[in-house]
């Protein structure tokens, strides 16, 4: 029983401390009007991804940094369409293609290719309809969680 206490107690403190390090803002300096995620597939095998489009309004200049979606992170880009401004996050699904030798004897001893995906700190556990937006306010990075993403129609490129 004491072994369980010795393991469980420090582990639970560590979990609570890591959760407390990221506080979500309740009143950010912007208002989200709508948010969508759109899955897309390219014309070449293995090329696909997800685009995030978040339409927002703000009475002040906001310096956005990144969008977190599922277990990934990307830098924000902007799109202006008339009076609407959108945050864009583009997530490409990376697959590594490799060629096998014709002969098993030539293939013997070869290792699998290295994982070239960026290792990202996964600070947030997000569902498929949630994103976290990071932005700077008074030289401090803040986080806002948006949970109402809607799925757009899948795009097929040829």
C-alpha positions in Angstrom: 0.0 0.0 0.0 2.8 2.4 0.8 4.4 1.7 -2.6 1.1 2.9 -4.3 1.1 6.1 -2.1 4.8 6.7 -3.0 4.1 6.5 -6.7 0.6 7.9 -6.9 1.1 11.0 -4.8 4.1 12.5 -6.7 2.5 11.5 -10.1 -0.7 13.3 -9.2 1.1 16.4 -8.2 3.0 16.4 -11.4 -0.2 16.1 -13.5 -1.9 18.9 -11.6 1.2 21.2 -12.0 1.4 20.6 -15.7 -2.3 21.4 -16.1 -2.0 24.6 -14.2 0.8 25.9 -16.3 -1.6 26.7 -19.2 -4.5 28.9 -18.2 -7.1 29.7 -20.8 -8.3 33.3 -21.1 -12.0 33.9 -20.5 -12.1 37.4 -22.1 -9.6 37.6 -24.9 -9.2 40.9 -26.8 -11.0 39.4 -29.8 -14.4 37.8 -30.6 -14.6 34.7 -32.7 -17.5 34.8 -35.2 -17.0 31.3 -36.7 -14.5 28.5 -37.0 -14.3 25.7 -39.5 -11.9 22.9 -40.2 -11.7 21.5 -43.7 -9.9 18.2 -44.6 -8.3 18.1 -48.1 -6.7 15.5 -50.3 -4.1 16.4 -52.9 -3.8 15.0 -56.4 -0.7 13.0 -55.5 -0.8 9.9 -53.3 0.0 10.6 -49.6 -0.7 14.4 -49.9 -3.5 15.6 -47.5 -4.1 17.8 -44.6 -6.5 20.0 -42.6 -7.1 23.7 -42.9 -8.4 25.7 -40.0 -10.3 29.0 -40.7 -11.3 31.2 -37.8 -13.2 34.4 -38.5 -12.8 37.0 -35.8 -13.3 40.6 -35.0 -11.4 42.9 -32.6 -11.4 46.6 -31.7 -7.7 46.5 -31.1 -4.6 45.1 -32.8 -3.9 41.5 -31.7 -0.7 39.7 -32.3 -1.6 36.1 -32.9 1.1 33.4 -32.8 0.0 29.8 -33.2 -2.9 27.5 -33.6 -3.0 24.1 -31.8 -5.2 21.5 -33.3 -5.4 17.9 -32.1 -1.8 17.1 -31.2 -0.2 19.6 -33.7 0.8 23.2 -33.8 1.3 25.7 -36.6 2.0 29.4 -37.0 -0.9 31.6 -37.8 -1.4 33.3 -41.2 -4.1 35.9 -42.0 -6.7 36.3 -44.7 -8.7 39.5 -45.2 -12.0 39.2 -47.1 -13.9 42.6 -47.1 -14.6 43.5 -43.5 -13.8 40.0 -42.2 -10.4 38.9 -41.0 -9.6 35.2 -40.6 -6.9 33.3 -38.9 -5.6 30.4 -40.9 -3.8 27.3 -39.7 -2.6 24.8 -42.3 -1.8 21.3 -41.2 -0.3 19.0 -43.7 -0.4 15.2 -43.1 3.1 14.1 -43.7 3.8 10.6 -44.9 7.2 9.3 -45.7 7.5 7.2 -48.8 10.4 4.8 -49.1 11.4 2.3 -51.7 12.1 -1.4 -50.8 14.7 -3.4 -52.6 13.5 -6.2 -55.0 15.5 -8.8 -53.1 15.0 -9.6 -49.5 18.7 -10.3 -49.2 19.4 -6.6 -50.2 16.8 -5.4 -47.7 18.2 -7.5 -44.8 19.7 -5.2 -42.1 18.2 -2.0 -43.4 16.4 0.1 -40.8 13.2 2.1 -41.2 13.5 5.7 -42.2 13.8 8.3 -39.4 10.6 10.0 -38.3 11.0 13.5 -39.8 7.9 14.9 -38.2 8.5 17.8 -35.8 8.4 16.6 -32.3 5.8 19.0 -30.7 5.2 19.6 -27.1 1.6 18.5 -26.6 0.4 20.8 -23.9 -3.3 20.5 -24.7 -5.6 17.6 -25.0 -8.1 18.7 -27.8 -11.1 17.0 -29.4 -11.7 17.2 -33.2 -13.8 20.4 -32.9 -11.4 22.3 -30.6 -8.5 24.6 -31.2 -6.3 26.7 -28.9 -5.1 30.0 -30.2 -2.0 31.6 -28.7 -1.5 35.4 -28.9 0.6 38.1 -27.3 -0.8 40.7 -24.9 1.6 43.0 -23.0 4.6 40.9 -24.1 3.0 37.8 -22.5 1.8 34.7 -24.4 -1.8 33.9 -23.6 -4.1 31.0 -24.7 -7.7 30.9 -25.7 -9.6 27.6 -26.3 -12.3 27.6 -28.9 -14.6 24.6 -28.9 -17.2 25.2 -31.7 -15.3 24.3 -34.9 -17.6 23.0 -37.6 -16.5 20.6 -40.3 -16.4 22.1 -43.8 -16.9 20.0 -46.9 -13.8 18.0 -47.9 -11.8 19.4 -50.8 -10.4 17.0 -53.4 -7.6 18.4 -55.6 -6.8 16.8 -58.9 
